[in-house]
């Protein structure tokens, strides 16, 4: 799932979560790739996500999918969030 942000060309990837018993099967990667594709098809030029800094597995996955650190794209009351984003291609 993704949602619009205050920046017209930026979609936020939302709550990609796989229950522990179903991890390590590529489900999170497949979900993220589908969300990235859907956001591009919807006309967004960029996509971003926030996750907790201690969520190292997710951060590695997002980096493998082309995400890199970006400036915060929303206000959040909690500290410790990592913001990642990437450009979308229109193939």
C-alpha positions in Angstrom: 0.0 0.0 0.0 1.1 3.5 -0.6 -0.3 7.0 0.2 0.2 10.5 -1.1 2.4 12.9 0.8 2.6 16.7 1.0 5.0 16.5 -2.0 2.8 15.9 -5.1 5.3 13.6 -6.8 6.2 11.5 -3.7 4.3 8.4 -2.5 4.8 6.9 0.9 5.1 3.2 1.1 3.0 2.1 4.1 3.3 -0.7 6.6 5.0 -3.5 4.8 4.9 -6.2 7.4 5.2 -10.0 7.2 4.4 -12.1 10.3 7.5 -13.9 11.7 6.4 -17.4 10.6 6.3 -16.2 7.0 9.5 -14.4 6.9 12.5 -15.5 4.8 10.3 -16.5 1.8 10.7 -13.3 -0.2 7.2 -12.1 0.6 8.3 -8.6 1.8 10.4 -8.2 -1.3 7.5 -9.2 -3.6 5.2 -6.9 -1.7 7.6 -3.9 -1.9 8.3 -4.5 -5.6 4.5 -4.6 -6.3 4.0 -1.4 -4.3 6.9 0.3 -6.1 5.4 -0.7 -9.5 1.9 0.4 -8.5 3.1 3.8 -7.4 5.0 4.3 -10.7 1.8 3.3 -12.6 -0.2 5.8 -10.5 2.1 8.6 -11.8 4.4 9.2 -8.8 8.0 10.0 -9.6 9.4 9.0 -6.2 8.6 6.7 -3.4 9.8 6.8 0.2 9.3 4.8 3.4 10.1 5.3 7.1 11.2 2.5 9.4 12.7 2.2 12.8 16.5 2.4 12.9 16.7 -1.0 14.7 14.8 -2.7 11.8 18.0 -3.6 10.1 16.6 -6.4 8.0 14.0 -4.1 6.5 16.6 -1.4 5.8 18.9 -3.9 4.0 15.9 -5.0 1.9 15.0 -1.4 1.0 18.6 -0.6 0.1 18.7 -3.7 -2.2 15.6 -2.3 -3.9 17.3 1.0 -4.6 16.3 3.0 -1.6 18.8 5.4 0.0 18.6 7.9 2.9 16.4 10.9 2.3 15.3 13.9 4.4 12.2 13.3 6.5 9.1 13.7 4.3 6.6 13.9 7.2 6.5 14.9 10.8 6.6 12.1 13.4 6.6 12.5 17.2 9.0 9.6 17.7 12.8 9.8 17.3 14.7 6.9 15.7 12.9 6.7 12.4 15.0 6.2 9.3 13.7 7.8 6.1 14.6 6.1 2.7 13.5 6.9 -0.8 14.1 6.3 -4.5 13.2 7.5 -7.9 10.6 5.5 -9.8 11.1 4.4 -13.4 8.3 4.4 -16.0 9.2 1.3 -18.1 
